[in-house]
């Protein structure tokens, strides 16, 4: 669907060698109207639904560019698994900021942009969640090895 986005979080870190698994994919999409239209089409193709812990199959929603533009965060469940869209993650300026320092990886013949370890650390420090504190230590050790 040619959606412009940057992978963030543990999936981005795993591409750089982060050793811990994750159960969802976090990404920061570019927020133009055209990109949101492409993103909405991709999400419809994946049967995206709003994730809620009490209803594992998710809740239906109007998966349109207009709806996606209404919130900064969308927690979704799709036929391909959990996807969290964060248009302006804590510690970042959003897509335009993250894509500048992103690394490109070939994943099954597709080039994907993933946030740099420095950007991931900034986001995790800004979010300041208990689960991020251990990750930050590991990510900083990875940076030192580089």
Secondary structure per residue as TSV (DSSP state, phi and psi in degrees):
chain	resnum	aa	ss	phi	psi
A	1	X	-	360.0	-0.7
A	2	X	-	57.8	40.4
A	3	X	-	-77.8	134.5
A	4	X	-	-92.5	123.2
A	5	X	E	-157.6	165.2
A	6	X	E	-124.4	127.6
A	7	X	E	-68.7	140.2
A	8	X	E	-131.9	-179.9
A	9	X	H	70.4	-156.2
A	10	X	H	-65.8	-32.1
A	11	X	H	-65.1	-44.3
A	12	X	H	-62.0	-43.4
A	13	X	H	-64.4	-37.8
A	14	X	H	-62.3	-35.9
A	15	X	H	-62.8	-26.3
A	16	X	T	-92.7	1.9
A	17	X	T	108.6	6.2
A	18	X	-	-58.7	131.2
A	19	X	-	-84.5	-9.4
A	20	X	-	-97.3	146.0
A	21	X	-	-83.6	163.0
A	22	X	-	-137.8	161.5
A	23	X	S	-114.5	8.0
A	24	X	E	-146.0	167.5
A	25	X	E	-115.3	123.6
A	26	X	E	-103.7	136.6
A	27	X	E	-147.5	154.8
A	28	X	E	-115.3	105.4
A	29	X	E	-80.1	154.4
A	30	X	-	-72.2	142.3
A	31	X	-	-101.4	17.1
A	32	X	S	-68.7	157.9
A	33	X	H	-58.0	-43.0
A	34	X	H	-63.6	-43.1
A	35	X	H	-68.6	-39.2
A	36	X	H	-63.5	-33.6
A	37	X	H	-65.7	-44.0
A	38	X	H	-65.4	-41.4
A	39	X	H	-61.8	-44.5
A	40	X	H	-59.9	-42.0
A	41	X	H	-63.5	-42.0
A	42	X	H	-64.0	-42.0
A	43	X	H	-67.7	-37.2
A	44	X	H	-63.3	-40.2
A	45	X	H	-62.9	-26.5
A	46	X	T	-95.3	9.2
A	47	X	T	53.1	47.1
A	48	X	-	-65.6	140.7
A	49	X	E	-138.0	156.4
A	50	X	E	-71.9	127.1
A	51	X	E	-78.6	137.3
A	52	X	E	-144.9	136.0
A	53	X	T	-59.6	-31.8
A	54	X	T	-79.5	-16.2
A	55	X	E	-131.2	87.0
A	56	X	E	-56.6	-30.5
A	57	X	E	-77.8	-7.4
A	58	X	E	85.8	168.3
A	59	X	E	-108.6	139.3
A	60	X	-	-65.7	151.1
A	61	X	-	-151.0	161.7
A	62	X	-	-75.2	96.5
A	63	X	-	-82.6	80.8
A	64	X	S	-130.2	164.3
A	65	X	H	-58.9	-39.3
A	66	X	H	-62.8	-44.0
A	67	X	H	-66.8	-45.7
A	68	X	H	-59.8	-33.0
A	69	X	H	-71.3	-15.2
A	70	X	T	-78.9	-13.3
A	71	X	-	-136.2	154.6
A	72	X	S	-87.1	-18.4
A	73	X	E	-136.2	133.5
A	74	X	E	-129.2	123.1
A	75	X	E	-102.8	115.0
A	76	X	E	-123.7	157.2
A	77	X	E	-121.6	135.1
A	78	X	E	-131.4	175.0
A	79	X	T	-66.0	-15.6
A	80	X	T	-101.5	3.1
A	81	X	E	116.9	-172.7
A	82	X	E	-74.2	137.4
A	83	X	E	-135.8	126.2
A	84	X	E	-111.8	124.3
A	85	X	E	-100.4	122.0
A	86	X	E	-123.9	105.1
A	87	X	T	-73.5	-27.2
A	88	X	T	-143.9	78.3
A	89	X	-	-60.7	147.2
A	90	X	T	-52.2	140.0
A	91	X	T	80.7	8.7
A	92	X	S	-139.6	166.3
A	93	X	-	-97.5	14.5
A	94	X	-	90.2	-161.8
A	95	X	H	-53.7	-51.5
A	96	X	H	-58.6	-37.0
A	97	X	H	-70.3	-48.5
A	98	X	H	-70.6	-36.4
A	99	X	H	-67.4	-27.9
A	100	X	H	-60.1	-41.6
A	101	X	H	-100.8	2.5
A	102	X	-	-65.7	150.5
A	103	X	E	-99.7	147.8
A	104	X	E	-103.1	135.9
A	105	X	E	-130.0	146.1
A	106	X	E	-91.4	117.9
A	107	X	E	-122.8	108.2
A	108	X	T	52.8	41.5
A	109	X	T	82.8	4.1
A	110	X	E	-115.7	133.1
A	111	X	E	-84.1	124.3
A	112	X	E	-120.1	146.7
A	113	X	E	-95.8	130.2
A	114	X	E	-127.0	139.1
A	115	X	-	-55.9	146.0
A	116	X	-	-68.8	159.4
A	117	X	H	-58.9	-38.2
A	118	X	H	-60.5	-43.6
A	119	X	H	-66.6	-40.4
A	120	X	H	-63.4	-42.5
A	121	X	H	-60.2	-47.2
A	122	X	H	-57.1	-44.3
A	123	X	H	-65.3	-42.7
A	124	X	H	-67.9	-38.5
A	125	X	H	-64.5	-41.2
A	126	X	H	-68.1	-37.7
A	127	X	H	-69.3	-35.6
A	128	X	-	51.8	44.8
A	129	X	-	-90.6	149.1
A	130	X	H	-53.3	-40.5
A	131	X	H	-68.3	-20.2
A	132	X	H	-81.0	-23.1
A	133	X	H	-62.2	-42.8
A	134	X	H	-66.2	-42.7
A	135	X	H	-60.3	-40.3
A	136	X	H	-59.8	-43.7
A	137	X	H	-60.8	-43.6
A	138	X	H	-65.9	-44.3
A	139	X	H	-63.2	-40.4
A	140	X	H	-65.4	-38.2
A	141	X	H	-63.8	-38.8
A	142	X	H	-63.1	-40.6
A	143	X	H	-63.5	-40.7
A	144	X	H	-62.7	-35.6
A	145	X	H	-70.0	-28.0
A	146	X	-	-66.5	360.0
